[in-house]
Amino acid sequence: MKIDIGIDEGKRQNIAKGLSSVLADSYAVYLKTHNYHWNVTGPMFQALHTMFETQYTELAIAVDDLAERIRSLGSFAPGSFKQYMELSSIKDSDEVPNAKTMVANLVQAHEAVVRTIRPVLSQASEASDDATADLLTQRLNIHEKSAWMLRSILEDQ
């Protein structure tokens, strides 16, 4: 059945394509954060282990919201590691860095998602796609806040 939600099909497809990149980046941050939760060591273990769990739990909900928005726009959501690797701007690594490097890597990852979100948010706003704009505004806020909180751990007094 044809979708008739007041957004031109071409614009819906472009927004969904952009959302697919946001989804891929978000999933990459989710996976990286979950990995670090499992593997963090050192004097800040408890604080970081707990913080990482809070963040990956929030990201698990976010990737579902993003995928469902893509579907609402009439496109299929990417769901394979191959697709995520092709779409994501976040580089994967199989290393287990020290805690400080984990935090720095996550700051960079959250900031990468923010950079991916901004042009898609503009597209959604221009197309009067308020639902996508609202979702992306929320995601932008969460990723900027997460980056700030993580960055604060790295600051010296």
HUVEN-V770301 format. One record per residue. PHI is phi in whole degrees, 0 to 359 (999 if undefined). PSI is psi in degrees with one decimal (NA if undefined). D_CENTER is the distance of its C-alpha to the mean C-alpha in whole Angstrom. Layout:
((PHI/PSI/D_CENTER) (PHI/PSI/D_CENTER))
//
This chain:
((999/138.7/31) (293/140.1/30) (274/130.4/27) (225/76.6/28) (249/12.2/26) (86/13.0/27) (236/125.0/24) (310/141.4/26) (303/-43.1/25) (298/-40.8/24) (293/-41.1/22) (301/-43.7/20) (295/-40.9/20) (295/-41.5/18) (295/-43.3/16) (298/-37.5/15) (297/-45.1/15) (297/-42.0/12) (298/-31.9/10) (296/-37.2/10) (291/-39.7/9) (297/-42.1/6) (299/-46.0/6) (298/-44.7/7) (297/-42.7/5) (297/-41.0/2) (293/-37.7/6) (297/-41.5/7) (293/-40.7/6) (304/-51.2/7) (296/-43.6/10) (297/-43.9/11) (295/-42.3/11) (295/-42.7/13) (302/-47.0/15) (293/-35.4/16) (303/-44.9/17) (291/-33.3/19) (247/2.7/21) (293/143.9/21) (220/170.4/25) (109/-176.4/27) (296/-22.1/28) (260/18.2/25) (311/-56.7/24) (299/-46.3/24) (296/-45.7/22) (289/-41.4/19) (304/-45.5/19) (291/-44.9/19) (298/-45.2/16) (298/-39.7/14) (297/-43.6/15) (301/-44.1/14) (290/-42.9/11) (289/-28.6/10) (294/-43.3/12) (296/-40.8/10) (294/-32.8/7) (299/-40.4/10) (290/-40.2/11) (298/-43.5/7) (296/-33.9/7) (294/-44.9/11) (300/-43.3/11) (295/-45.2/9) (297/-40.7/11) (292/-31.9/14) (292/-40.1/14) (302/-43.9/14) (295/-38.8/17) (298/-28.3/19) (275/-1.4/19) (95/12.3/21) (246/162.6/19) (273/138.1/18) (278/137.7/14) (294/146.3/14) (212/11.1/14) (247/155.5/16) (300/-37.9/15) (301/-47.6/17) (296/-43.0/15) (297/-40.6/11) (296/-37.0/13) (288/-35.3/15) (269/-23.5/12) (278/144.2/10) (268/-2.1/10) (264/124.6/10) (282/139.7/13) (271/155.3/14) (210/143.5/17) (258/9.6/19) (281/155.4/21) (248/95.2/21) (284/172.2/21) (288/168.9/23) (302/-42.7/21) (297/-41.7/21) (292/-36.5/19) (303/-48.0/17) (298/-45.7/16) (298/-41.4/16) (298/-39.8/14) (290/-35.4/11) (302/-50.3/12) (299/-38.6/12) (293/-44.7/8) (296/-40.5/7) (295/-33.7/9) (296/-40.8/8) (297/-41.7/5) (302/-44.6/8) (294/-31.6/10) (287/-36.2/9) (292/-42.8/9) (307/-49.6/12) (291/-31.1/14) (290/-37.9/13) (299/-41.8/14) (298/-44.4/17) (301/-46.2/18) (297/-43.1/17) (297/-44.2/19) (297/-29.8/22) (269/5.2/22) (58/33.2/22) (269/78.8/20) (295/-33.5/19) (296/-44.8/17) (292/-42.2/14) (299/-40.6/15) (295/-46.5/15) (301/-46.2/12) (290/-33.4/10) (296/-42.2/12) (297/-44.1/11) (296/-41.6/7) (302/-47.6/9) (300/-45.0/11) (294/-43.4/9) (291/-38.2/7) (294/-40.3/11) (293/-42.5/13) (298/-43.2/11) (298/-42.8/12) (298/-46.7/15) (297/-43.6/16) (294/-44.0/15) (301/-36.7/17) (298/-30.1/20) (295/-31.1/21) (276/-12.8/21) (285/139.9/24) (271/146.9/28) (285/NA/30))
//
